[in-house]
Amino acid sequence: MNRIFYIIGKSSAGKDTVYKRLLSDFNFNPVIMYTTRPMRENEQHGREYYFVDEICFNKMLRDGVVIEYRVYNTVCGDWFYFTAENSVNISLGNCLGIGTLDSFLKMKKFFADAVVPIYIESDDYIRLKRAIEREHNQKSPKYTEICRRFIADDTDFSDEKLLSAGINVRFQNDGDIETCISKIKKYLDNFTEV
């Protein structure tokens, strides 16, 4: 059975780094989500996300091709993140995606047991430091948005919600990314089709 390995974690836990490494080390098909948020420096349309406007999102929603979506009321306005049917092609092989706990649950509902969580966690101090450093490198840093996301993560990824979602394996990423990735690879070995 082909699977969708789904990376989940609080902001700045290192999800993007883990995602890129697993994509390069395994023959995964990327799950590329859509977003209406502005593209960051060094991002490319169709690589990290499909960057679209809200009109496109609403049309895809009306057309019934959106699997899951969420909206963040940011200091810059509403940003939508969503997965559409063309984001995932599990028939071609195992897939790798990144999302929130809520998007994981919606993907699991749509694809049933094919979705396997990979939960990444980091110490709050390390996450906040990473987020500030990343934002500092942007042309127009949005530090208040970092604060909003950091506070929201405590509720969105509470231990109760993680347990309720069936997430009982966690991978620590507090600076030693190689150890974290090594442990994830051992975990993936449990799935013989990888």
C-alpha positions as CSV (number, residue, x, y, z in Angstrom):
1,M,0.0,0.0,0.0
2,N,1.3,3.4,-0.9
3,R,1.3,5.9,2.0
4,I,1.3,9.6,2.6
5,F,3.9,10.4,5.2
6,Y,2.8,13.7,6.8
7,I,5.1,16.0,8.7
8,I,3.5,17.9,11.5
9,G,4.8,20.2,14.2
10,K,4.7,23.7,15.7
11,S,6.1,26.6,13.7
12,S,9.9,26.6,13.3
13,A,10.3,23.0,14.6
14,G,12.3,22.2,11.5
15,K,9.6,20.7,9.4
16,D,10.8,22.2,6.1
17,T,14.4,20.9,6.7
18,V,13.2,17.4,7.5
19,Y,10.9,17.5,4.5
20,K,13.7,18.5,2.1
21,R,16.0,15.8,3.5
22,L,13.4,13.0,3.3
23,L,12.5,14.0,-0.2
24,S,16.1,13.8,-1.3
25,D,16.8,10.5,0.6
26,F,13.7,8.6,-0.4
27,N,11.8,8.4,-3.7
28,F,8.7,10.2,-2.3
29,N,6.3,12.2,-4.4
30,P,5.9,15.7,-2.8
31,V,2.5,16.8,-1.6
32,I,2.5,20.4,-2.6
33,M,-0.2,22.5,-0.9
34,Y,-1.6,25.8,-2.0
35,T,-1.5,29.1,0.0
36,T,-2.7,32.6,-0.5
37,R,0.1,34.0,1.7
38,P,2.8,36.0,0.0
39,M,5.8,34.1,-1.2
40,R,8.9,34.4,1.0
41,E,12.3,35.1,-0.4
42,N,13.9,31.9,-1.9
43,E,10.6,30.2,-2.3
44,Q,9.4,29.1,-5.7
45,H,5.8,28.6,-7.0
46,G,5.2,24.9,-7.2
47,R,8.1,23.9,-5.0
48,E,7.2,24.9,-1.4
49,Y,3.6,25.8,-2.3
50,Y,1.4,26.8,-5.2
51,F,0.9,30.5,-4.5
52,V,-2.6,31.6,-5.5
53,D,-4.9,34.4,-4.7
54,E,-8.2,34.2,-2.7
55,I,-10.3,34.2,-5.9
56,C,-8.5,31.0,-7.1
57,F,-9.0,29.4,-3.7
58,N,-12.7,30.2,-3.7
59,K,-13.1,28.8,-7.2
60,M,-11.3,25.6,-6.3
61,L,-13.5,25.3,-3.2
62,R,-16.7,25.7,-5.2
63,D,-15.4,23.2,-7.8
64,G,-15.1,20.6,-4.9
65,V,-11.4,19.9,-5.4
66,V,-10.2,21.1,-2.0
67,I,-9.5,18.2,0.4
68,E,-8.8,20.4,3.4
69,Y,-8.1,24.0,4.2
70,R,-7.5,26.4,7.0
71,V,-7.4,30.1,7.4
72,Y,-5.1,32.2,9.6
73,N,-6.2,35.6,10.6
74,T,-2.7,37.2,10.5
75,V,-1.6,40.7,11.1
76,C,-1.3,40.9,7.3
77,G,-4.9,39.7,6.7
78,D,-6.4,36.3,6.1
79,W,-4.0,33.6,4.7
80,F,-5.5,30.4,3.4
81,Y,-3.5,27.1,3.2
82,F,-5.1,24.2,1.5
83,T,-4.6,20.8,-0.1
84,A,-6.4,20.1,-3.4
85,E,-6.9,16.7,-5.1
86,N,-4.2,17.5,-7.6
87,S,-1.7,18.1,-4.7
88,V,-1.5,14.3,-4.0
89,N,-1.0,11.4,-6.3
90,I,-0.7,8.4,-4.1
91,S,-1.2,6.0,-7.1
92,L,2.4,6.9,-8.2
93,G,4.0,5.8,-5.0
94,N,4.6,7.0,-1.4
95,C,4.1,10.7,-0.8
96,L,5.5,13.3,1.6
97,G,3.7,16.3,2.9
98,I,3.7,19.0,5.6
99,G,0.8,20.4,7.5
100,T,-1.0,21.1,10.8
101,L,-2.6,18.7,13.1
102,D,-6.0,19.7,11.7
103,S,-4.9,19.2,8.1
104,F,-3.5,15.8,9.1
105,L,-6.9,14.8,10.5
106,K,-8.7,15.9,7.4
107,M,-6.1,14.1,5.1
108,K,-6.6,11.0,7.2
109,K,-10.3,11.2,6.8
110,F,-9.9,11.6,3.1
111,F,-7.2,8.9,2.6
112,A,-8.0,6.7,5.6
113,D,-5.1,4.6,6.9
114,A,-2.7,5.6,4.1
115,V,-1.7,8.7,6.1
116,V,1.2,8.3,8.6
117,P,2.2,11.2,10.9
118,I,5.8,12.3,11.5
119,Y,5.6,14.7,14.4
120,I,8.6,17.0,14.9
121,E,9.0,18.9,18.1
122,S,11.6,21.4,19.4
123,D,12.1,23.4,22.6
124,D,10.2,26.6,22.6
125,Y,13.3,28.8,23.0
126,I,14.9,27.1,20.0
127,R,11.8,27.5,17.9
128,L,11.4,31.2,18.7
129,K,15.0,31.9,18.0
130,R,14.8,30.1,14.6
131,A,11.6,32.0,13.8
132,I,13.1,35.4,14.6
133,E,16.3,34.6,12.6
134,R,14.3,33.5,9.6
135,E,12.0,36.5,9.7
136,H,14.9,38.9,10.2
137,N,16.2,37.8,6.8
138,Q,13.0,38.8,5.0
139,K,12.7,42.2,3.2
140,S,9.7,43.1,5.4
141,P,9.9,41.2,8.7
142,K,6.6,40.5,10.3
143,Y,7.6,39.8,13.9
144,T,4.0,40.2,15.3
145,E,2.9,37.3,13.1
146,I,5.7,35.2,14.6
147,C,4.3,36.0,18.1
148,R,0.7,35.1,17.0
149,R,1.8,31.8,15.6
150,F,3.9,30.9,18.6
151,I,1.0,31.5,21.0
152,A,-1.5,29.7,18.8
153,D,0.8,26.6,18.6
154,D,0.3,25.9,22.3
155,T,-3.4,25.3,21.7
156,D,-3.2,23.8,18.3
157,F,-0.6,21.2,19.3
158,S,-1.7,20.5,22.9
159,D,-0.8,17.0,24.3
160,E,-4.5,16.2,24.5
161,K,-5.0,17.0,20.8
162,L,-2.0,15.0,19.8
163,L,-3.2,12.0,21.7
164,S,-6.7,12.3,20.4
165,A,-5.2,12.3,16.8
166,G,-3.3,9.1,17.6
167,I,0.1,10.7,17.5
168,N,2.2,8.8,19.9
169,V,5.6,9.0,18.2
170,R,7.6,12.2,18.4
171,F,10.9,13.2,17.0
172,Q,13.0,15.8,18.8
173,N,14.8,18.5,16.8
174,D,16.7,20.7,19.2
175,G,19.7,21.4,17.1
176,D,21.0,18.0,16.1
177,I,19.1,17.5,12.8
178,E,21.1,14.5,11.8
179,T,20.0,12.5,14.9
180,C,16.4,13.6,14.3
181,I,16.5,12.5,10.7
182,S,18.2,9.3,11.5
183,K,15.4,8.4,14.0
184,I,12.8,9.3,11.4
185,K,14.4,7.0,8.8
186,K,14.4,4.1,11.3
187,Y,10.7,4.8,11.9
188,L,10.1,4.8,8.1
189,D,11.8,1.4,7.9
190,N,8.8,0.0,9.7
191,F,6.8,0.6,6.5
192,T,8.1,-2.1,4.2
193,E,6.8,-0.3,1.1
194,V,9.1,2.7,1.6
